Amino acid sequence: MTPGDPLSILQDSLRGSPIIWKGDYPYFIHPISDGIPRMDADVLRATRDLIVASVDWSEVDLIVTVEAMGLPLLAAVGDATGKPTVVIRKRSYGMEGEVEVNVATGYSQSTVYINDIHPGDRIVIVDDVISTGGTLEPLLEKLEEMGVILKDVVIAIEKGEGRERLNRERPEWPVRSLARIDIIDGKVDILE
């Protein structure tokens, strides 16, 4: 990759990311996944461009993310494609047809709420990180039960085995990532 191409920009931004521990879970801190440290506009643009270039938007009705850190990507991709967007929220609004989903990350458990996504909607999910797949798996199961047509799932940063596990266990789900990392000796390592 050349230094100015979008993938190199994203990967280079990941090198040197701070690491903190949440119990036994190593957590990297990056502007795409945490909103800190400061986001260089080139990193957001590069990530947006990688997503936009990799999806057939003529087959998509709606772009979806889970609150909160998918929001910058959702806004950028929605703006670039002109497609409507919906956020799966971490609080209930009590809207008609609201669907509750219990999810778990590598370090927490919570409930998210789906609103304004309907049977037959052709969706692309964009999100910041996949680690264990504990958020994405129950969410995809629920969307599938709802009759949603899952066209693509694009995750900016992959850490851990979650995507590989989901691809192995549920090959019908089109889950992919842009950049793969691991934490080795307390530092972010880019995996090819």
N, C-alpha and C positions, 0 to 999 in steps of 0.2 A: 504494500500500500504506500502511496505517496503521502508526505506529511500533510497535505491540504485536503485529502479526500475525507468524506464524512466519517467513515469507520475509523480511520486513524485519529481524527479529532476526538471522537468519543473514547477510544481506547487510551489515548494519551492523557485525557482528562481523568481517567480512573487511576492511573499510576500515582502513587503517593497519597491516595485517599486515607484520611485518618481512620484508625480502627479503635472501637470501644468494645467492651464486653458487657453483654446482658446475660448475667449468670454464666453459663457455659457456652453461650452463643456469641461468636465473633461478628460484630456488626460494623460494616464499612460505612463511612459518611461521605456522601457525594451530592453535588447540587441536584442531579436528576432524581435521586432517591430520597433526599432529605431537605432540599432547599438551602442547605449550607454545605460547605462554604459558598461564597458568592458564585453565581452561575455566569460564566462567560457566555454571551449571546451566541458565539460560534458553536458552543457545545449543544445548546438547545436546537439551533438551526440544523446542525449536522444530524442530530438524533431524529428530528422531524423529517429531514430529507431522506434518511435511510428508510423510515417507515413509509413515507409517501411513495417512494420509488418502488417499493416491494409489494404493493397491494394493487389488485385490479379494482379500482374504485367504481367502475360501472356496475359491479355486482354487490354494492354496499348501500344500505339505506341509512345506517346509523353507526356512529363511533361511540364506544362506551369505555369508561374507566371506573376504577374503584377509588373513592376518596382516600387519601388526600393527595399523595405525591404523583398520581397519574394526571392530575389536573393540568400542569404546564404542558405536558405532551398532548393531552386531549385538545386543549385550546389551540396549540400550534398546528396540529394535524387537521383539526376541524377548519381552521382558517385557511390552510393551504389547499384543502380539498373542496371546501364549500359544503361538506356534509354536516347534517345536524349531529349534536352530541348529547349524551346523557351521562350523568354521574351516579354511580351506585354509592349511596350515602351510608354513613355510620350512625345515622339517627333516623328514627321513624318520622314520617310526615303524616301518616294516617290517610294517605290518598287512596281513592278507590282502586283496588287491584294491587296494592302494595304487597310485595313478596319479601319475606324475611329469610335470611340465609346465615347460618352459623359458620364462621370461618376461624382458622387458626394459623398464625405465623410461627416461625421458629421460636418466638419468645412471648407470644400473647394469644389470647382468644377473644373473639368479639362477634358481634352480629352486624350484618350490613343489610340494607333495604333497597330493593329494586322497585323503581317506579318508571312508568311511561315506556316500557319495553313490552312489545306485544307479539303474540304468535305470528310467525311468518316474517318478522323483521329480520333482515339480513344484516348482521352486525360484524364489526371488527372491534376487538378489545385491544386497547393500548394500555400499557402499564409500565411502571418504573423498574421493578425488580421481581424476579422469581427466585426463591431459595428452596423451600420444602414443597411448594405447590399447595400448601394448606389453605391458602385463600382462594386460589384459582380453581382447585378441584371441586369443592362444594358449589362454588358459583357457576361453573360450567354445567355441573349436573342439574342445578336448578333451572338455568336458562334452557337447557335441553328439554327438561320436563315442561317448561312453559311453551315449547314449540318454536323457539327462536332458531334461526338458521345461522350457525356460527361459520362465518366466512374466513376469519383469520384471528389469531391472537399473537400480537407482537409485543414482546417484553424488551425493554431497552437493555437491562443488565441481568445476566444469569449468574447466580452464585449457588453452588450446591447441585443436588441431584434431582430437584423437583421437576424440571422440564423433561429430562430424560425418563424419569419414572412415569410421568403423565403420557409421554409419547409411546412408551412401552405398554402401559396398561390401557390406554384409551387412544389408539392410533387414529381414530376418526376425528380427534380434536387437533386442529392445526396450530399447535403451540410452538412458537419459535422465539429466538432471542437475537439481539443484535451483537452484543458483546458478552463473552463468557469470562468470568474471573474466579479466582480462588484466593484464599488468604493463606499465605505461606510465610512462616516466621514473622508473623505480625504485619505483613505487608500485602498489598493487592498485587496479584500476578495475573497477567492477561493470558488466557488460554486460547489456543488457535483451534 
